[in-house]
Amino acid sequence: MADDPPVPDPAFADVVAAFVGRPGVTPPGSGRAFGSAALKVDGRIFAMHVGGALVVKLPRERVTALVADGTGGPFTSGRGGAMKEWLTVLADDPQTQVALAEEALAFVGRR
């Protein structure tokens, strides 16, 4: 539809569709530079599409567990080491991606 926000990659479309229209959630394409390919809640990023992968913000302990079980990997910004509260999701099935983005929304939305 013409009113739908632009999505940088079709692989991110299922995740975006699951959150568009929720209170406080802003879709991708509603910002500049960093965050332009991100889902935000109350102005804070909870899920983004980076380098062809879904990246979500979760509690540090949860990120560690998901990296250990192979669901995801560390997210490294261009500035150096891994960001401890960010997970690059390796699972490519939409159900897992939406579930992890749901966790991220709950985590970021309560801050």
Secondary structure, 3 states (H helix, E strand, C coil): CCCCCCCCCHHHHHHHHHHCCCCCEECCCCCCCCCCCEEEECCEEEEEEECCEEEEECCHHHHHHHHHCCCEEEEECCCCCEEEEEEEECCCCHHHHHHHHHHHHHHHHCC
